[in-house]
Amino acid sequence: GAGVSQTPSNKVTEKGKYVELRCDPISGHTALYWYRQSLGQGPEFLIYFQGTGAADDSGLPNDRFFAVRPEGSVSTLKIQRTERGDSAVYLCASSQKPVLPNTGELFFGEGSRLTVL
Amino acid sequence: KNEVEQSPQNLTAQEGEFITINCSYSVGISALHWLQQHPGGGIVSLFMLSSGKKKHGRLIATINIQEKHSSLHITASHPRDSAVYICAVVVGTETSGSRLTFGEGTQLTVNP
C-alpha cells in the first residue's frame, strides 16, 4: 500500500506476556517515529529512527520497551513482561526527512491498539 | 504544566459557525503541526507551520513564534469536521534527533 501500515491493528494479551508491534513505513522514508496514545490523551513520543539507528529513544518508558529497524525500513516495537498500564494505541509515523521546517511531511499509520488484561 | 496546551478541550458548534482552536507551547520549537484524528485513531497532518499563516480550503492556521501561540480556524464548519484536533510541536534538530510533543487535543463536534 501507499501509506504507513501497522500490524496488528488490535492485540489483546495477558499481563506478563511479550508483544511485538510492526510498522511498515512509506517506501523511501528514512525517518520513523513511534508514539503511544492512552485513552483521552495526546500521543507521547517513544522513539525516533533515522535510517537503521535510533537517533532518539528518550521517550521509551523503561527497559521493557525496545524497538529495532534493522534494514532501515520496517520497524518492530517490542514490549516485554507487559503490564496493564501498557494498554494504549501505539502509533507509527514516517517522513522522507526528519520533521523540520520545509522538509518532509509526516504520515501516520492507523495505530495498533494494545490491551493488556 | 504540559509543554503544549490546547484550548478548549471540548467544543460543540452548529453547522456553519466559525471555529477557533488555540495552542500555546512553552519550549523552543522548529515547527508546529496541526493534526486531525478521527474515531478509530487515524491521524492526518493538516498543516506544518514555522511562521505566519497557511490556508487550505476552509482551514486556516496561524503561528506567532514570539508569543509561542498558534491557532487553527475552521470557516463554515460542517458535521464532517467533527474530530479531535491536535497541536504538536517539533522539538530538536536534524543532528540531535527530532520528535513531536503533542497537546492533549480538542474534541470538536459540529451539529447539523
gemmi code that builds the backbone of each chain (N, CA, C; Angstrom):
import gemmi

chains = {
    "A": [
        ("GLY", (0.823, -1.201, 0.000), (0.000, 0.000, 0.000), (0.854, 1.247, 0.000)),
        ("ALA", (0.212, 2.399, -0.181), (0.938, 3.641, -0.293), (1.194, 4.291, 1.044)),
        ("GLY", (0.447, 3.902, 2.076), (0.555, 4.578, 3.358), (1.402, 3.805, 4.342)),
        ("VAL", (1.439, 4.318, 5.579), (2.125, 3.638, 6.670), (1.223, 2.509, 7.171)),
        ("SER", (1.759, 1.325, 7.237), (0.975, 0.161, 7.629), (1.424, -0.342, 8.992)),
        ("GLN", (0.472, -0.576, 9.886), (0.805, -1.098, 11.207), (0.033, -2.386, 11.446)),
        ("THR", (0.747, -3.347, 12.005), (0.100, -4.612, 12.365), (0.586, -5.090, 13.721)),
        ("PRO", (-0.274, -5.771, 14.509), (-1.692, -5.935, 14.250), (-2.452, -4.648, 14.521)),
        ("SER", (-3.668, -4.566, 14.071), (-4.459, -3.377, 14.371), (-4.988, -3.446, 15.800)),
        ("ASN", (-5.204, -4.664, 16.268), (-5.646, -4.881, 17.649), (-4.897, -6.068, 18.232)),
        ("LYS", (-4.468, -5.930, 19.472), (-3.789, -7.022, 20.146), (-4.256, -7.061, 21.596)),
        ("VAL", (-4.780, -8.205, 21.998), (-5.164, -8.403, 23.395), (-4.223, -9.444, 23.965)),
        ("THR", (-3.623, -9.152, 25.088), (-2.678, -10.070, 25.691), (-2.852, -10.079, 27.200)),
        ("GLU", (-2.211, -11.010, 27.822), (-2.285, -11.106, 29.275), (-1.058, -10.454, 29.897)),
        ("LYS", (-1.246, -9.972, 31.082), (-0.143, -9.374, 31.835), (1.031, -10.348, 31.900)),
        ("GLY", (2.216, -9.799, 31.635), (3.430, -10.607, 31.702), (3.881, -11.175, 30.368)),
        ("LYS", (3.038, -11.102, 29.359), (3.393, -11.655, 28.047), (4.270, -10.677, 27.262)),
        ("TYR", (4.858, -11.218, 26.208), (5.717, -10.458, 25.294), (4.897, -10.090, 24.052)),
        ("VAL", (5.084, -8.849, 23.581), (4.314, -8.368, 22.439), (5.243, -7.699, 21.429)),
        ("GLU", (4.967, -7.918, 20.159), (5.670, -7.206, 19.090), (4.654, -6.468, 18.230)),
        ("LEU", (4.939, -5.216, 17.943), (4.108, -4.405, 17.064), (4.966, -3.976, 15.881)),
        ("ARG", (4.371, -4.063, 14.694), (5.151, -3.832, 13.488), (4.689, -2.574, 12.766)),
        ("CYS", (5.654, -1.851, 12.214), (5.356, -0.673, 11.405), (6.082, -0.778, 10.079)),
        ("ASP", (5.331, -0.659, 9.001), (5.903, -0.668, 7.655), (5.733, 0.742, 7.091)),
        ("PRO", (6.796, 1.529, 7.040), (6.638, 2.938, 6.630), (6.471, 3.056, 5.120)),
        ("ILE", (6.214, 4.260, 4.694), (6.150, 4.541, 3.266), (7.544, 4.312, 2.673)),
        ("SER", (7.568, 3.660, 1.518), (8.842, 3.325, 0.878), (9.684, 4.583, 0.664)),
        ("GLY", (10.939, 4.485, 1.086), (11.852, 5.614, 0.892), (11.900, 6.586, 2.044)),
        ("HIS", (10.989, 6.442, 3.011), (11.016, 7.343, 4.173), (12.107, 6.895, 5.131)),
        ("THR", (13.023, 7.816, 5.411), (14.149, 7.463, 6.271), (13.841, 7.680, 7.752)),
        ("ALA", (12.954, 8.604, 8.041), (12.616, 8.911, 9.434), (11.387, 8.119, 9.859)),
        ("LEU", (11.457, 7.499, 11.030), (10.341, 6.708, 11.552), (10.196, 6.995, 13.038)),
        ("TYR", (8.968, 7.204, 13.453), (8.667, 7.575, 14.833), (7.647, 6.596, 15.418)),
        ("TRP", (7.828, 6.270, 16.670), (6.807, 5.553, 17.440), (6.264, 6.489, 18.521)),
        ("TYR", (4.930, 6.494, 18.636), (4.247, 7.257, 19.672), (3.257, 6.336, 20.374)),
        ("ARG", (2.895, 6.706, 21.597), (1.910, 5.941, 22.353), (0.802, 6.893, 22.786)),
        ("GLN", (-0.437, 6.475, 22.572), (-1.575, 7.327, 22.919), (-2.499, 6.570, 23.854)),
        ("SER", (-2.591, 7.058, 25.079), (-3.530, 6.489, 26.039), (-4.889, 7.141, 25.849)),
        ("LEU", (-5.908, 6.494, 26.360), (-7.279, 6.950, 26.150), (-7.458, 8.384, 26.645)),
        ("GLY", (-7.963, 9.245, 25.778), (-8.238, 10.618, 26.154), (-7.039, 11.528, 26.220)),
        ("GLN", (-5.892, 11.013, 25.830), (-4.658, 11.809, 25.883), (-4.109, 12.039, 24.483)),
        ("GLY", (-3.232, 13.030, 24.363), (-2.495, 13.190, 23.131), (-1.385, 12.167, 23.050)),
        ("PRO", (-0.894, 11.883, 21.859), (0.203, 10.915, 21.721), (1.461, 11.378, 22.462)),
        ("GLU", (2.234, 10.411, 22.931), (3.515, 10.683, 23.591), (4.627, 10.020, 22.795)),
        ("PHE", (5.705, 10.753, 22.637), (6.853, 10.262, 21.878), (7.507, 9.075, 22.580)),
        ("LEU", (7.870, 8.073, 21.802), (8.621, 6.932, 22.332), (10.043, 6.906, 21.779)),
        ("ILE", (10.156, 6.819, 20.444), (11.472, 6.637, 19.839), (11.449, 7.128, 18.405)),
        ("TYR", (12.595, 7.605, 17.948), (12.757, 8.116, 16.584), (13.950, 7.424, 15.934)),
        ("PHE", (13.729, 6.904, 14.748), (14.784, 6.288, 13.945), (15.105, 7.175, 12.751)),
        ("GLN", (16.380, 7.344, 12.499), (16.835, 7.932, 11.242), (17.640, 6.829, 10.556)),
        ("GLY", (17.051, 6.236, 9.528), (17.677, 5.061, 8.923), (17.559, 3.875, 9.860)),
        ("THR", (18.662, 3.182, 10.080), (18.639, 1.989, 10.926), (18.844, 2.305, 12.396)),
        ("GLY", (19.358, 3.466, 12.702), (19.725, 3.782, 14.070), (18.663, 4.561, 14.813)),
        ("ALA", (18.574, 4.296, 16.115), (17.664, 5.042, 16.978), (18.333, 6.362, 17.350)),
        ("ALA", (17.918, 7.433, 16.703), (18.532, 8.737, 16.944), (18.088, 9.327, 18.277)),
        ("ASP", (16.922, 8.941, 18.746), (16.405, 9.491, 20.000), (15.464, 8.463, 20.601)),
        ("ASP", (15.866, 7.829, 21.686), (14.996, 6.845, 22.344), (14.606, 7.306, 23.736)),
        ("SER", (14.655, 8.600, 23.943), (14.431, 9.147, 25.281), (12.998, 8.990, 25.763)),
        ("GLY", (12.079, 8.676, 24.864), (10.692, 8.530, 25.263), (10.302, 7.134, 25.705)),
        ("LEU", (11.167, 6.169, 25.512), (10.841, 4.808, 25.962), (10.688, 4.817, 27.479)),
        ("PRO", (9.572, 4.324, 28.005), (9.300, 4.498, 29.434), (10.211, 3.700, 30.365)),
        ("ASN", (10.672, 2.555, 29.931), (11.545, 1.728, 30.777), (12.190, 0.650, 29.908)),
        ("ASP", (12.998, -0.189, 30.522), (13.758, -1.157, 29.722), (12.925, -2.338, 29.249)),
        ("ARG", (11.627, -2.338, 29.541), (10.782, -3.396, 28.965), (10.443, -3.081, 27.508)),
        ("PHE", (10.669, -1.830, 27.123), (10.360, -1.392, 25.769), (11.638, -1.318, 24.944)),
        ("PHE", (11.548, -1.853, 23.726), (12.696, -1.831, 22.830), (12.182, -1.774, 21.404)),
        ("ALA", (12.896, -1.097, 20.523), (12.477, -1.037, 19.127), (13.680, -1.210, 18.231)),
        ("VAL", (13.449, -1.831, 17.082), (14.520, -2.058, 16.117), (14.039, -1.671, 14.735)),
        ("ARG", (15.020, -1.410, 13.878), (14.745, -1.113, 12.474), (15.968, -1.582, 11.672)),
        ("PRO", (16.176, -2.882, 11.611), (17.457, -3.443, 11.158), (17.862, -3.088, 9.740)),
        ("GLU", (16.900, -2.909, 8.851), (17.246, -2.626, 7.458), (16.832, -1.219, 7.039)),
        ("GLY", (16.456, -0.408, 8.013), (16.106, 0.969, 7.701), (14.738, 1.138, 7.083)),
        ("SER", (13.925, 0.080, 7.148), (12.571, 0.191, 6.607), (11.571, -0.191, 7.697)),
        ("VAL", (11.182, -1.472, 7.739), (10.237, -1.944, 8.742), (10.823, -1.790, 10.145)),
        ("SER", (9.968, -1.382, 11.084), (10.380, -1.283, 12.477), (9.471, -2.156, 13.331)),
        ("THR", (10.048, -2.713, 14.388), (9.282, -3.505, 15.337), (9.458, -2.915, 16.733)),
        ("LEU", (8.356, -2.650, 17.388), (8.361, -2.222, 18.783), (8.092, -3.453, 19.636)),
        ("LYS", (8.971, -3.700, 20.591), (8.892, -4.910, 21.397), (8.640, -4.530, 22.855)),
        ("ILE", (7.678, -5.177, 23.456), (7.352, -4.903, 24.850), (7.433, -6.219, 25.614)),
        ("GLN", (8.306, -6.251, 26.601), (8.467, -7.457, 27.428), (7.646, -7.325, 28.702)),
        ("ARG", (7.225, -8.465, 29.226), (6.549, -8.515, 30.533), (5.486, -7.416, 30.619)),
        ("THR", (4.548, -7.487, 29.691), (3.556, -6.418, 29.587), (2.797, -6.206, 30.896)),
        ("GLU", (2.426, -4.950, 31.111), (1.645, -4.559, 32.287), (0.371, -3.873, 31.807)),
        ("ARG", (-0.629, -3.837, 32.688), (-1.911, -3.252, 32.302), (-1.742, -1.810, 31.860)),
        ("GLY", (-0.806, -1.118, 32.463), (-0.561, 0.279, 32.108), (0.021, 0.476, 30.717)),
        ("ASP", (0.428, -0.617, 30.078), (0.939, -0.513, 28.704), (-0.201, -0.428, 27.694)),
        ("SER", (-1.424, -0.656, 28.141), (-2.573, -0.599, 27.238), (-2.697, 0.800, 26.641)),
        ("ALA", (-2.701, 0.861, 25.318), (-2.726, 2.144, 24.615), (-2.793, 1.855, 23.119)),
        ("VAL", (-2.935, 2.912, 22.354), (-2.757, 2.801, 20.909), (-1.321, 3.214, 20.591)),
        ("TYR", (-0.621, 2.362, 19.899), (0.768, 2.634, 19.523), (0.774, 3.085, 18.071)),
        ("LEU", (1.202, 4.307, 17.879), (1.174, 4.937, 16.566), (2.572, 4.990, 15.971)),
        ("CYS", (2.633, 4.746, 14.690), (3.882, 4.872, 13.955), (3.706, 5.967, 12.911)),
        ("ALA", (4.743, 6.735, 12.679), (4.717, 7.772, 11.649), (6.033, 7.747, 10.894)),
        ("SER", (5.977, 8.109, 9.632), (7.214, 8.168, 8.860), (7.271, 9.462, 8.061)),
        ("SER", (8.483, 9.839, 7.718), (8.717, 11.057, 6.960), (9.923, 10.839, 6.052)),
        ("GLN", (9.910, 11.505, 4.912), (11.033, 11.352, 3.986), (12.312, 11.908, 4.595)),
        ("LYS", (12.135, 12.920, 5.420), (13.268, 13.530, 6.101), (12.884, 13.779, 7.545)),
        ("PRO", (13.829, 14.078, 8.396), (13.433, 14.475, 9.755), (12.435, 15.617, 9.717)),
        ("VAL", (11.540, 15.645, 10.684), (10.457, 16.622, 10.648), (10.983, 17.986, 11.052)),
        ("LEU", (11.356, 18.745, 10.086), (11.863, 20.097, 10.313), (11.138, 21.030, 9.351)),
        ("PRO", (11.175, 22.299, 9.556), (10.525, 23.219, 8.630), (10.954, 22.992, 7.186)),
        ("ASN", (9.978, 22.990, 6.327), (10.214, 22.899, 4.893), (10.840, 21.591, 4.452)),
        ("THR", (10.745, 20.571, 5.271), (11.180, 19.245, 4.836), (9.982, 18.305, 4.920)),
        ("GLY", (10.251, 17.011, 4.936), (9.192, 16.059, 4.676), (7.952, 16.157, 5.550)),
        ("GLU", (6.851, 15.929, 4.892), (5.579, 15.824, 5.584), (5.557, 14.538, 6.406)),
        ("LEU", (4.766, 14.532, 7.440), (4.687, 13.402, 8.358), (3.425, 12.599, 8.062)),
        ("PHE", (3.569, 11.280, 7.962), (2.439, 10.407, 7.667), (2.288, 9.400, 8.799)),
        ("PHE", (1.061, 9.249, 9.288), (0.791, 8.350, 10.399), (0.132, 7.066, 9.916)),
        ("GLY", (0.426, 5.978, 10.616), (-0.332, 4.754, 10.449), (-1.620, 4.815, 11.253)),
        ("GLU", (-2.445, 3.776, 11.122), (-3.724, 3.726, 11.820), (-3.559, 3.342, 13.284)),
        ("GLY", (-2.399, 2.864, 13.640), (-2.155, 2.518, 15.031), (-2.418, 1.056, 15.334)),
        ("SER", (-1.777, 0.580, 16.385), (-2.022, -0.761, 16.925), (-2.576, -0.586, 18.330)),
        ("ARG", (-3.782, -1.071, 18.530), (-4.403, -0.937, 19.857), (-4.019, -2.143, 20.694)),
        ("LEU", (-3.279, -1.890, 21.759), (-2.837, -2.957, 22.657), (-3.662, -2.920, 23.930)),
        ("THR", (-4.224, -4.054, 24.286), (-4.954, -4.197, 25.539), (-4.298, -5.297, 26.355)),
        ("VAL", (-3.861, -4.938, 27.544), (-3.230, -5.905, 28.443), (-4.214, -6.204, 29.571)),
        ("LEU", (-4.621, -7.445, 29.651), (-5.628, -7.844, 30.650), (-4.997, -8.218, 31.987)),
    ],
    "B": [
        ("LYS", (2.787, 21.399, 34.444), (2.258, 22.113, 33.274), (2.791, 21.427, 32.035)),
        ("ASN", (1.871, 21.083, 31.093), (2.296, 20.463, 29.863), (3.077, 21.445, 29.012)),
        ("GLU", (3.984, 20.894, 28.199), (4.746, 21.759, 27.297), (3.862, 22.328, 26.201)),
        ("VAL", (2.809, 21.609, 25.843), (1.883, 22.058, 24.798), (0.476, 22.023, 25.382)),
        ("GLU", (-0.177, 23.155, 25.360), (-1.531, 23.214, 25.913), (-2.512, 23.716, 24.858)),
        ("GLN", (-3.637, 23.028, 24.787), (-4.672, 23.405, 23.841), (-5.916, 23.857, 24.572)),
        ("SER", (-6.650, 24.735, 23.908), (-7.961, 25.131, 24.433), (-8.891, 25.441, 23.271)),
        ("PRO", (-10.177, 25.142, 23.434), (-10.749, 24.406, 24.555), (-10.472, 22.903, 24.417)),
        ("GLN", (-10.759, 22.145, 25.459), (-10.624, 20.691, 25.385), (-11.763, 20.084, 24.594)),
        ("ASN", (-12.947, 20.665, 24.748), (-14.132, 20.211, 24.021), (-14.832, 21.421, 23.430)),
        ("LEU", (-15.345, 21.235, 22.229), (-16.011, 22.336, 21.539), (-17.174, 21.778, 20.738)),
        ("THR", (-18.360, 22.325, 20.988), (-19.542, 21.937, 20.222), (-20.023, 23.161, 19.464)),
        ("ALA", (-20.276, 22.996, 18.183), (-20.689, 24.110, 17.339), (-21.852, 23.690, 16.455)),
        ("GLN", (-22.544, 24.677, 15.938), (-23.586, 24.430, 14.953), (-22.980, 24.573, 13.562)),
        ("GLU", (-23.518, 23.796, 12.659), (-23.036, 23.842, 11.278), (-23.016, 25.285, 10.777)),
        ("GLY", (-21.922, 25.652, 10.141), (-21.782, 26.991, 9.599), (-21.001, 27.950, 10.472)),
        ("GLU", (-20.820, 27.601, 11.740), (-20.119, 28.503, 12.647), (-18.619, 28.552, 12.347)),
        ("PHE", (-18.017, 29.679, 12.727), (-16.568, 29.856, 12.638), (-15.948, 29.325, 13.930)),
        ("ILE", (-14.937, 28.496, 13.786), (-14.350, 27.805, 14.940), (-12.885, 28.176, 15.088)),
        ("THR", (-12.471, 28.372, 16.326), (-11.056, 28.618, 16.613), (-10.588, 27.679, 17.712)),
        ("ILE", (-9.474, 27.029, 17.478), (-8.814, 26.187, 18.472), (-7.425, 26.786, 18.702)),
        ("ASN", (-7.057, 26.920, 19.962), (-5.806, 27.572, 20.323), (-4.774, 26.588, 20.865)),
        ("CYS", (-3.521, 26.923, 20.635), (-2.405, 26.103, 21.101), (-1.303, 27.016, 21.616)),
        ("SER", (-0.875, 26.775, 22.846), (0.259, 27.505, 23.424), (1.332, 26.512, 23.818)),
        ("TYR", (2.583, 26.898, 23.650), (3.670, 25.987, 23.974), (4.760, 26.726, 24.730)),
        ("SER", (5.536, 25.976, 25.480), (6.496, 26.616, 26.374), (7.946, 26.286, 26.026)),
        ("VAL", (8.156, 25.503, 24.971), (9.510, 25.091, 24.600), (9.899, 25.712, 23.270)),
        ("GLY", (11.214, 25.728, 23.006), (11.665, 26.184, 21.703), (11.337, 25.150, 20.646)),
        ("ILE", (10.835, 25.586, 19.523), (10.402, 24.632, 18.514), (10.993, 24.983, 17.155)),
        ("SER", (11.026, 23.961, 16.294), (11.410, 24.182, 14.900), (10.181, 24.432, 14.041)),
        ("ALA", (9.084, 23.793, 14.394), (7.850, 23.922, 13.616), (6.694, 23.414, 14.454)),
        ("LEU", (5.498, 23.627, 13.953), (4.289, 23.211, 14.659), (3.350, 22.546, 13.663)),
        ("HIS", (2.762, 21.424, 14.092), (1.790, 20.712, 13.259), (0.395, 20.861, 13.839)),
        ("TRP", (-0.576, 20.971, 12.974), (-1.964, 20.728, 13.352), (-2.384, 19.409, 12.716)),
        ("LEU", (-2.921, 18.528, 13.555), (-3.286, 17.185, 13.131), (-4.769, 16.968, 13.378)),
        ("GLN", (-5.362, 16.090, 12.577), (-6.761, 15.735, 12.748), (-6.840, 14.236, 12.999)),
        ("GLN", (-7.558, 13.863, 14.038), (-7.694, 12.447, 14.374), (-9.171, 12.077, 14.443)),
        ("HIS", (-9.535, 11.120, 13.589), (-10.910, 10.658, 13.551), (-11.083, 9.445, 14.458)),
        ("PRO", (-12.327, 9.140, 14.862), (-12.575, 7.931, 15.655), (-11.954, 6.720, 14.984)),
        ("GLY", (-11.326, 5.864, 15.760), (-10.596, 4.725, 15.185), (-9.116, 4.978, 15.149)),
        ("GLY", (-8.704, 6.221, 15.359), (-7.291, 6.503, 15.604), (-6.496, 7.097, 14.478)),
        ("GLY", (-6.976, 7.047, 13.220), (-6.164, 7.552, 12.121), (-5.868, 9.032, 12.268)),
        ("ILE", (-4.602, 9.396, 12.085), (-4.176, 10.792, 12.210), (-3.736, 11.301, 10.852)),
        ("VAL", (-4.193, 12.512, 10.541), (-3.825, 13.159, 9.291), (-3.189, 14.498, 9.628)),
        ("SER", (-2.084, 14.786, 8.977), (-1.437, 16.072, 9.166), (-2.148, 17.125, 8.313)),
        ("LEU", (-2.639, 18.179, 8.965), (-3.338, 19.241, 8.249), (-2.375, 20.335, 7.789)),
        ("PHE", (-1.545, 20.788, 8.717), (-0.602, 21.872, 8.432), (0.702, 21.622, 9.173)),
        ("MET", (1.780, 22.096, 8.563), (3.034, 22.258, 9.285), (3.458, 23.716, 9.104)),
        ("LEU", (3.678, 24.404, 10.239), (3.975, 25.838, 10.221), (5.283, 26.114, 10.926)),
        ("SER", (6.046, 27.043, 10.391), (7.174, 27.577, 11.152), (7.053, 29.085, 11.330)),
        ("SER", (6.164, 29.706, 10.560), (5.913, 31.145, 10.716), (4.650, 31.499, 9.947)),
        ("GLY", (4.051, 32.623, 10.330), (2.980, 33.196, 9.534), (1.685, 32.419, 9.530)),
        ("LYS", (1.194, 32.177, 8.352), (-0.168, 31.700, 8.171), (-0.225, 30.769, 6.967)),
        ("LYS", (-1.072, 29.725, 7.078), (-1.329, 28.845, 5.934), (-2.823, 28.628, 5.822)),
        ("LYS", (-3.285, 28.432, 4.593), (-4.714, 28.228, 4.342), (-4.882, 27.039, 3.407)),
        ("HIS", (-5.847, 26.191, 3.746), (-6.179, 25.074, 2.870), (-7.674, 24.867, 2.934)),
        ("GLY", (-8.352, 25.277, 1.872), (-9.806, 25.170, 1.857), (-10.417, 26.026, 2.950)),
        ("ARG", (-11.208, 25.383, 3.811), (-11.858, 26.122, 4.905), (-10.988, 26.200, 6.170)),
        ("LEU", (-9.812, 25.660, 6.114), (-8.932, 25.632, 7.276), (-7.842, 26.702, 7.143)),
        ("ILE", (-7.607, 27.391, 8.254), (-6.548, 28.401, 8.314), (-5.760, 28.160, 9.586)),
        ("ALA", (-4.438, 28.171, 9.479), (-3.594, 28.024, 10.659), (-2.625, 29.189, 10.726)),
        ("THR", (-2.455, 29.720, 11.929), (-1.529, 30.833, 12.138), (-0.593, 30.483, 13.280)),
        ("ILE", (0.568, 31.096, 13.271), (1.515, 30.896, 14.357), (2.223, 32.198, 14.659)),
        ("ASN", (2.408, 32.476, 15.959), (3.177, 33.634, 16.407), (4.328, 33.092, 17.243)),
        ("ILE", (5.509, 33.049, 16.635), (6.665, 32.431, 17.286), (7.046, 33.184, 18.564)),
        ("GLN", (6.965, 34.518, 18.512), (7.368, 35.324, 19.678), (6.458, 35.033, 20.865)),
        ("GLU", (5.166, 34.888, 20.585), (4.215, 34.646, 21.666), (4.040, 33.164, 21.956)),
        ("LYS", (4.673, 32.296, 21.163), (4.563, 30.844, 21.337), (3.090, 30.421, 21.338)),
        ("HIS", (2.423, 30.807, 20.276), (0.990, 30.553, 20.185), (0.594, 30.278, 18.737)),
        ("SER", (-0.320, 29.342, 18.562), (-0.856, 29.049, 17.241), (-2.360, 28.868, 17.349)),
        ("SER", (-3.044, 29.167, 16.257), (-4.485, 28.955, 16.207), (-4.848, 28.207, 14.936)),
        ("LEU", (-5.872, 27.365, 15.065), (-6.469, 26.696, 13.916), (-7.896, 27.217, 13.793)),
        ("HIS", (-8.228, 27.709, 12.612), (-9.564, 28.228, 12.367), (-10.259, 27.366, 11.310)),
        ("ILE", (-11.542, 27.137, 11.536), (-12.363, 26.443, 10.542), (-13.517, 27.372, 10.189)),
        ("THR", (-13.595, 27.746, 8.936), (-14.707, 28.593, 8.492), (-15.842, 27.708, 7.972)),
        ("ALA", (-17.061, 28.197, 8.129), (-18.250, 27.484, 7.637), (-18.198, 26.011, 8.034)),
        ("SER", (-18.140, 25.762, 9.340), (-17.945, 24.392, 9.834), (-19.072, 23.467, 9.377)),
        ("HIS", (-18.712, 22.188, 9.282), (-19.607, 21.160, 8.773), (-19.507, 19.949, 9.685)),
        ("PRO", (-20.598, 19.161, 9.801), (-20.523, 17.962, 10.665), (-19.345, 17.048, 10.348)),
        ("ARG", (-18.918, 16.992, 9.103), (-17.781, 16.118, 8.789), (-16.460, 16.640, 9.362)),
        ("ASP", (-16.465, 17.883, 9.873), (-15.268, 18.401, 10.541), (-15.132, 17.841, 11.954)),
        ("SER", (-16.137, 17.153, 12.438), (-16.102, 16.598, 13.797), (-14.953, 15.608, 13.915)),
        ("ALA", (-14.067, 15.882, 14.848), (-12.862, 15.067, 15.030), (-12.103, 15.637, 16.221)),
        ("VAL", (-11.007, 15.001, 16.557), (-10.086, 15.567, 17.540), (-8.980, 16.294, 16.777)),
        ("TYR", (-8.734, 17.522, 17.156), (-7.684, 18.323, 16.525), (-6.533, 18.452, 17.522)),
        ("ILE", (-5.358, 18.092, 17.058), (-4.197, 18.018, 17.937), (-3.110, 18.963, 17.435)),
        ("CYS", (-2.576, 19.734, 18.359), (-1.426, 20.588, 18.084), (-0.172, 19.832, 18.515)),
        ("ALA", (0.833, 19.808, 17.679), (2.079, 19.114, 18.013), (3.261, 19.972, 17.579)),
        ("VAL", (4.239, 20.121, 18.469), (5.397, 20.949, 18.146), (6.604, 20.067, 17.875)),
        ("VAL", (7.444, 20.539, 16.982), (8.653, 19.822, 16.603), (9.789, 20.315, 17.488)),
        ("VAL", (10.354, 19.398, 18.255), (11.438, 19.733, 19.175), (12.678, 19.013, 18.696)),
        ("GLY", (13.789, 19.713, 18.630), (15.018, 19.051, 18.238), (15.566, 19.589, 16.937)),
        ("THR", (16.684, 19.053, 16.533), (17.330, 19.465, 15.289), (17.681, 18.217, 14.482)),
        ("GLU", (18.087, 18.443, 13.255), (18.376, 17.315, 12.379), (19.525, 16.463, 12.925)),
        ("THR", (20.435, 17.079, 13.644), (21.582, 16.310, 14.141), (21.309, 15.646, 15.471)),
        ("SER", (20.466, 16.265, 16.285), (20.232, 15.697, 17.621), (18.994, 14.842, 17.671)),
        ("GLY", (18.302, 14.732, 16.601), (17.057, 13.988, 16.638), (15.887, 14.937, 16.579)),
        ("SER", (14.747, 14.439, 16.233), (13.594, 15.300, 16.025), (12.357, 14.542, 16.440)),
        ("ARG", (11.494, 15.156, 17.198), (10.300, 14.470, 17.646), (9.192, 15.486, 17.828)),
        ("LEU", (7.981, 14.967, 17.882), (6.811, 15.790, 18.149), (6.410, 15.682, 19.616)),
        ("THR", (6.059, 16.814, 20.198), (5.425, 16.843, 21.507), (3.996, 17.307, 21.290)),
        ("PHE", (3.057, 16.515, 21.769), (1.654, 16.718, 21.428), (0.889, 17.413, 22.541)),
        ("GLY", (-0.100, 18.223, 22.130), (-1.115, 18.647, 23.066), (-2.109, 17.521, 23.287)),
        ("GLU", (-3.042, 17.733, 24.182), (-3.981, 16.665, 24.518), (-5.167, 16.614, 23.568)),
        ("GLY", (-5.249, 17.571, 22.671), (-6.291, 17.520, 21.663), (-7.537, 18.292, 22.048)),
        ("THR", (-8.261, 18.700, 21.035), (-9.563, 19.369, 21.199), (-10.599, 18.545, 20.460)),
        ("GLN", (-11.584, 18.055, 21.194), (-12.671, 17.295, 20.592), (-13.702, 18.266, 20.039)),
        ("LEU", (-13.824, 18.296, 18.716), (-14.787, 19.178, 18.055), (-15.980, 18.365, 17.585)),
        ("THR", (-17.163, 18.829, 17.928), (-18.402, 18.241, 17.432), (-19.190, 19.342, 16.747)),
        ("VAL", (-19.498, 19.123, 15.483), (-20.296, 20.082, 14.731), (-21.658, 19.453, 14.465)),
        ("ASN", (-22.680, 20.075, 14.994), (-24.047, 19.552, 14.842), (-24.733, 20.149, 13.629)),
        ("PRO", (-25.537, 19.338, 12.941), (-26.228, 19.858, 11.746), (-27.342, 20.817, 12.124)),
    ],
}
model = gemmi.Model(1)
for chain_id, residues in chains.items():
    chain = gemmi.Chain(chain_id)
    for i, (resn, *xyz) in enumerate(residues, 1):
        res = gemmi.Residue()
        res.name, res.seqid = resn, gemmi.SeqId(i, " ")
        for name, pos in zip(("N", "CA", "C"), xyz):
            atom = gemmi.Atom()
            atom.name, atom.element = name, gemmi.Element(name[0])
            atom.pos, atom.b_iso = gemmi.Position(*pos), 0.0
            res.add_atom(atom)
        chain.add_residue(res)
    model.add_chain(chain)
structure = gemmi.Structure()
structure.add_model(model)
structure.setup_entities()
